[in-house]
Amino acid sequence: MSAPLPSTIAAPVEHEVVVTRSRFITVVAPVADVADADRVIAEVRKRHWDARHHCTAMVTGVLGDQARSSDDGEPGGTAGVPMLEVLRRRGLTDLVAVVTRYFGGVKLGAGGLVRAYSTSVSEALDRATVVPRRSLTRATVAVPHAEAGRIDNVLREWVRHHDAVLGDPAYGAVAAFELWVPAAEREHLRADLAAVSAGAVDPVFGEERIVDVRSD
């Protein structure tokens, strides 16, 4: 069985902690690519233009194989790398973390900075909704309109038990349902649809894609 793909998060989260009078304001946000991450960083810098530091870490790519971090003026290795390590430990990709620090007048030391920046990102991620990703195959199920309601109910129940995802239906000359199915479940889908339609319904399989598996 192949290793699970890195997950991402559903929506941006902002969280603040105070450590020895210094404010650490963290934004974690899902991004499409490095340019999107840079846009998020620029927005945070603009919003908190008067802060001393805007330290960053990002992981991008389907496999999480692209990473970048910045200490933004903090002592080397005390901010960006610890932030990046948190993202790595959580098994996440396609997201950026920005920690804005308002200096409180008391130096924290290297160890204190590492703890503050890593804790800030960890606590922000604790408040995020994680979205798993899977490699799934597209299946199209076309049925006459008279059968659409019944097959819709069958498919909604089926995806719940087979780690699949139901897409949006299309209604034209026939009703076409879209599913994203694990490779191991393809023949199960074919057999189950044949069983409920006396062999009249047969799925057509298409491309494979990395799909966000959301619970909502």
N, C-alpha and C positions, 0 to 999 in steps of 0.2 A: 504494500500500500504506500502511495507517495506521501511525502511529508505535507502537513497542512500549509496552506498559503498564509502569509501575514494578513492580519486583519487591518481595518481602518476604523475611524470613528464617524458617527452619523452627522454630527453638527459641532460648530465651535463651542468651546467652553472657556469662561474666564473665571479665575480664582485668585484671591489675594491672601498672602500670609505676611505677618510682621515678625521679624527676627531682630532682636536687640535694636529696636527703633527703625530699622531699615524695612521699607515696604517692598515686597516682591509680588508683582502683578503678572500672572501667567495667562497667556492665551494659547490654547491648543486648538488647531483647526485642520479639518480635512482639506487636502489640496490635490489638484490634478497632476501637477508637475512642478519642477523647480521654479518656473516663472510665476506660477500661481502662489507658491510659497513666498517668493520675493515680494509679491503684491501684498500678502498678509503682513509681512514684516514692515513694509513701508507704511501701511495703514496704522500699525501699532506705534511706530516711531512718530508719525504725524500727530496721533492722538495724545501721546505722552512726550511731547517735544522737549519738556523741561526735565526729563529724567536723566540720570547720569549714565546708565547702562541699559542696553537692549540686547541681551544675550539670546542666541538662537540655536536650534537644532532641528534638522529635518531628515526624514527618511522618505524616499520616493522609489517608484518602480514596483511592478507587480510582485517581484520577489524580494523587495526591500533591499535591493543591491546598490542603491545610490544614497549616500549620506553626506551631510555637511553640517558643520557647527561653527560657532563664533563666540569668543569670550568678550568681545566688544569692550575692551579696556580693562576687564578684570584680570587678575594674575593668570598666566597661562595654565590651562588645564583645570581651572576651578569652577567653570560655568558651562561652557558649550559641551565639552566631552561628558561630564556627569549627566547633563540633560539628555544627550544622545544615548547614553547607556540605559537610561530609563525607558526610552522608546524601544530600544533593542530588546531589553528584558521583557517588555510587554508583548513582543511579537507583532509590532505595528508597522505600517507603511502608509505612504501617501498622506502624510500629515506633517505639520510644522509646529514647533513649540517656541514661543517667544516669552522670555521672562524680563520684565522691565523692573529695574531696581531704582528706588529713590533712597539715596544714602541717608542713614539716620544719625551720622556723626560718630558712630562707634565701629572700629574695624573688627571684622569677624575672623580674620585669619584664614589661611588656605583651607583648613579642615571645615571651618564654619561656613565658608562660601560653598564648598562642595555639597555639604549637607543641605544648605538653604536652597540652592538651585535644584538639586535632585528632588528634594521634598516638595518644592513648589510644583514641579512637573508631575510628580506622582499623585499629589492631591488633586490636581486639575484633571488628570486622567481617571481618577476614581469617580469623578462626577460626569464623565463622558459615557455615551452609549457606544459600545464596541460593535462593529459590524463585521462578522466573519465573511470570508470570501472563499469561493469554491470554483473549480474548473467544471463547467457544466455544458451539456450539449443541447442545442435547440431542438425542440420537437413541435411540429405543427399538427394539430388535430382538426380536420375539417368535417363538419356534420351539417345535415339539413337544418334549417331554422326550427323546424318542428321538434327536433331532438336537442336543441341548444341548451335549454334549461336543465334537462336531465344530465347531459354530459358535463355541463358546467359544475353541477353539484358533485358528480363523480370525480372530476379532476381536482376540485378544491379539497375533497377528502383524501384523494390519492397523494397529493404533494405533501400533506401533513405527515404521512407515514413513510415517505421515500426520500427525504432530504432534497426535495425538488422545489422549484420556484415557479409560480404561475404568473405569466405575463398578462398584458392587456389583450382581450379578444378583438377580432376585427369582423365586422358584419358586412358582407357583400352578397354575392350570389349564394354563398353558404356562410355559416358561422365558423370562423377559424380561431381556434384557441392556441395560444403559445405557452409552452412549458420549457423550463431549463432543468435538465435531468442529469444526474450522475451517470457516467458511462455504464456502471454496473447495474443500473436500474432500467436501462433501455428495453431489454427484453421483457422485464416485468410489466412495463407500461404497455407494450404491444399485446402481451397475453391478457392483461386485465381489461384493456379496451375491447379486445375480441370477445371476452367473456360477457361483458355487459351489452354488447351490440350484436350478438350472434354472428361475429366475424365481419360485420359491415364496416367497422371503424378501424383504420390502421394508421398509426402516426407516421409522419415523414420526418426523418432526422436531418438536421443541417449542421451548421458550424459549431465549433467548440469555443467557449468564451469564459473569461473570468467574470463571475457574477457576484455582486454584493448580496448576501443573504440576510435580509432584514426581517425582524420579527413582527413588524407592524403591517 
